[in-house]
């Protein structure tokens, strides 16, 4: 078989031309398109990575801010609870103080009302007792209340115990002026003479006396000499009455011991 080199050469040339044409018009555009696509994909991937990194950064920032907000909220809640507790304690303390002040004010008002009522009861009882005693003495014995008080005081002077008599005698001996006899009423000449005689006989001396009227003796008589005092008055009875009235008005207080009925107030001798 004979080889036609012209045909071979033509085919080779045609193949080369085809390769050149394919390379120039087909492969290069395809390779360019592939390169461009790869570059675009790489850019998109890089952009996606960037966006992903940015999203991660934003997420981290959000979580950090959220955590900071949670911590701030917890701190604010704790502070609010502490402030509320402190305010509650302050309000409770103020309420307790106001309640205590109100109780004290009420107690003071009750004490004042009690004292005023006891004083009024005592005053009324004293006036009634004195008036009844005067009328009873005038009706039964034709002796005035003042005269009877003078007799009781004179008897008390004569019945002084040894110590009281010694103390009073020592005071009388050192007198630089007259001893003072104070009474709630003006003593008559007979009463003054009876008191003077009792002192003169008891102390074997002429004891100088000055008689004065003093309403604060509460229907009684008292003798004062150099700090020594001997007295008798209805004040003892009134004190007992006041204690009993106070015990009735104040049930929480300890009732005062009642004085035995019919017993006269004890003789008071003060140094």
C-alpha atoms as one frame of an Amber mdcrd trajectory, in Angstrom:
protein
   0.000   0.000   0.000   1.424   3.359  -0.969   1.360   6.285   1.496   0.179
   9.581   0.117   2.284  11.979   2.012   0.370  14.932   0.706  -2.762  13.582
   2.229  -0.932  12.852   5.446   0.540  16.310   5.479  -2.827  17.844   4.753
  -4.464  15.884   7.548  -1.667  16.871   9.938  -2.096  20.477   8.924  -5.818
  20.230   9.307  -5.363  18.672  12.771  -2.956  21.445  13.795  -5.334  24.069
  12.476  -8.172  22.373  14.366  -6.100  22.272  17.545  -5.194  25.914  17.159
  -8.790  26.822  16.486 -10.008  24.768  19.432  -7.351  26.255  21.660  -7.978
  29.808  20.502 -11.722  29.798  20.259 -12.771  27.048  22.668 -10.212  26.089
  25.312  -9.075  29.609  26.193 -12.622  30.945  26.770 -13.510  27.819  28.684
 -10.346  28.042  30.784 -10.968  31.729  31.265 -14.510  31.051  32.313 -13.304
  28.329  34.650 -10.659  30.645  36.117 -13.196  33.420  36.488 -15.646  31.038
  38.118 -12.963  29.746  40.453 -12.006  33.318  41.330 -15.667  34.214  41.874
 -16.203  31.142  44.009 -13.011  31.919  45.946 -14.205  35.496  46.422 -17.618
  34.324  47.501 -16.023  31.855  49.902 -13.765  34.563  51.258 -16.740  36.886
  51.565 -18.697  34.131  53.263 -15.816  33.503  55.638 -15.613  37.215  56.341
 -19.341  37.390  56.932 -19.146  34.290  59.084 -16.313  35.809  61.103 -18.271
  39.048  61.388 -21.384  37.138  62.408 -19.352  35.213  64.981 -17.891  38.486
  66.233 -21.363  40.006  66.459 -22.614  36.904  68.217 -19.725  37.065  70.681
 -20.366  40.786  71.208 -24.070  40.077  71.723 -23.355  37.314  74.203 -20.870
  39.544  76.020 -23.365  42.406  76.118 -26.124  40.010  77.182 -23.908  38.666
  79.941 -23.019  42.200  81.026 -26.718  43.098  81.010 -27.518  40.005  83.066
 -24.793  40.904  85.539 -25.976  44.521  85.659 -29.577  43.391  86.096 -28.551
  41.001  88.883 -26.567  43.800  90.553 -29.501  46.208  90.211 -31.904  43.604
  91.591 -29.576  42.891  94.503 -29.197  46.620  95.156 -32.958  47.130  94.869
 -33.577  44.244  97.285 -30.993  45.642  99.691 -32.484  49.144  99.438 -35.994
  47.731  99.856 -34.906  45.741 102.903 -33.155  48.777 104.397 -36.185  50.949
 103.698 -38.451  48.304 105.212 -36.282  48.159 108.332 -36.266  51.959 108.505
 -40.027  52.158 108.120 -40.497  49.408 110.714 -38.113  51.219 113.051 -39.984
  54.494 112.533 -43.278  52.690 113.066 -41.965  51.104 116.268 -40.703  54.480
 117.500 -44.004  56.154 116.648 -45.921  53.325 118.312 -43.692  53.547 121.402
 -44.077  57.334 121.470 -47.842  56.959 121.082 -47.960  54.348 123.860 -45.857
  56.593 126.093 -48.076  59.565 125.273 -51.187  57.521 125.997 -49.615  56.203
 129.198 -48.675  59.746 130.235 -52.211  60.911 129.443 -53.645  58.026 131.456
 -51.279  58.785 134.341 -52.236  62.444 134.252 -55.936  61.587 134.051 -55.496
  59.070 136.856 -53.622  61.566 139.035 -56.201  64.263 138.313 -59.074  61.900
 139.042 -57.429  60.597 142.215 -56.789  64.166 143.327 -60.364  65.138 142.594
 -61.702  62.080 144.405 -59.392  62.779 147.340 -60.383  66.442 147.464 -64.075
  65.620 147.323 -63.678  62.866 149.914 -61.647  65.160 152.153 -64.239  67.924
 151.964 -67.069  65.478 152.602 -65.202  63.766 155.458 -64.378  67.084 157.086
 -67.905  68.343 156.731 -69.409  65.106 158.060 -66.902  65.032 160.936 -67.727
  68.615 161.875 -71.439  67.937 161.809 -71.057  64.665 163.719 -68.905  66.247
 166.417 -71.223  69.211 166.742 -74.314  67.008 166.868 -72.970  64.249 169.139
 -70.437  65.875 171.409 -71.006  69.597 170.957 -67.283  69.866 170.207 -65.962
  71.390 167.002 -63.607  69.468 164.719 -60.835  71.979 165.344 -61.164  71.527
 169.111 -61.011  67.756 168.758 -57.878  67.978 166.587 -56.257  70.206 169.224
 -57.085  67.636 171.914 -55.633  64.772 169.857 -52.430  66.717 169.167 -52.059
  67.651 172.852 -52.463  63.994 173.811 -49.855  63.008 171.264 -47.397  65.474
 172.742 -47.850  63.913 176.170 -47.513  60.366 174.737 -44.232  60.839 172.862
 -41.925  57.830 173.048 -38.566  58.188 174.771 -36.494  58.782 171.631 -38.887
  61.287 170.089 -39.155  63.100 173.410 -35.364  63.204 173.813 -34.867  64.513
 170.272 -37.498  67.179 170.701 -36.153  68.147 174.146 -32.638  68.571 172.732
 -33.995  70.761 169.931 -35.980  72.908 172.377 -32.902  73.479 174.568 -30.939
  74.876 171.628 -33.729  77.152 170.439 -32.693  80.716 169.638 -36.290  81.758
 169.114 -39.774  80.406 169.720 -40.843  76.992 168.458 -43.469  77.170 165.718
 -46.899  75.570 165.982 -48.582  75.461 162.569 -52.229  74.494 162.100 -54.767
  74.464 159.299 -57.035  76.721 161.370 -56.637  79.415 163.969 -56.246  77.790
 167.385 -58.335  79.209 170.151 -56.885  80.454 173.428 -57.815  77.236 175.213
 -56.119  75.053 172.610 -52.981  77.207 172.634 -52.873  77.063 176.412 -53.307
  73.257 176.386 -50.392  72.833 173.948 -48.230  75.264 175.933 -48.948  73.479
 179.212 -48.212  70.059 177.691 -44.808  71.223 176.463 -43.948  73.008 179.693
 -44.860  69.956 181.799 -43.109  67.430 179.521 -39.833  69.356 179.310 -39.988
  71.182 182.676 -39.362  74.513 181.020 -41.273  77.462 179.697 -41.095  76.711
 175.956 -41.674  79.832 173.836 -44.187  79.229 171.040 -45.321  81.058 167.930
 -48.649  79.987 166.448 -49.219  80.163 162.684 -52.054  79.203 160.341 -50.960
  77.002 157.393 -53.552  75.445 155.099 -51.064  72.839 153.798 -51.240  70.924
 157.083 -54.530  69.375 155.819 -56.632  69.830 158.907 -53.892  69.096 161.419
 -51.298  70.584 163.749 -47.499  70.378 163.720 -44.780  71.574 166.092 -41.343
  72.471 164.653 -38.224  73.210 166.684 -34.680  73.279 165.279 -35.416  70.729
 162.557 -37.467  68.447 164.799 -41.139  68.080 163.950 -44.068  66.475 165.707
 -47.338  66.499 163.808 -50.770  65.006 163.547 -53.258  65.529 160.710 -55.879
  63.777 158.682 -53.318  63.593 155.840 -52.534  60.016 156.833 -56.127  58.995
 156.241 -56.186  60.887 152.960 -52.932  59.224 151.832 -54.497  55.828 152.462
 -57.613  56.886 150.578 -55.505  58.121 147.662 -53.569  54.862 147.505 -56.772
  52.850 147.470 -58.298  55.045 144.769 -55.112  54.701 142.711 -55.214  50.919
 143.087 -58.783  50.857 141.790 -57.881  53.027 138.769 -54.659  51.214 137.966
 -55.283  47.472 138.113 -51.711  46.695 137.049 -50.144  48.455 140.007 -49.687
  46.741 143.348 -52.571  47.705 145.600 -51.489  49.762 148.561 -51.813  48.054
 151.922 -54.941  49.274 153.648 -54.596  50.923 157.018 -56.532  49.083 159.753
 -59.886  50.783 160.342 -60.060  53.066 163.335 -56.284  53.383 163.641 -55.006
  56.956 163.768 -52.075  58.029 161.581 -48.702  57.302 163.104 -46.869  60.097
 164.891 -44.258  61.636 162.603 -40.988  62.854 164.053 -38.465  64.111 161.487
 -34.883  64.991 162.319
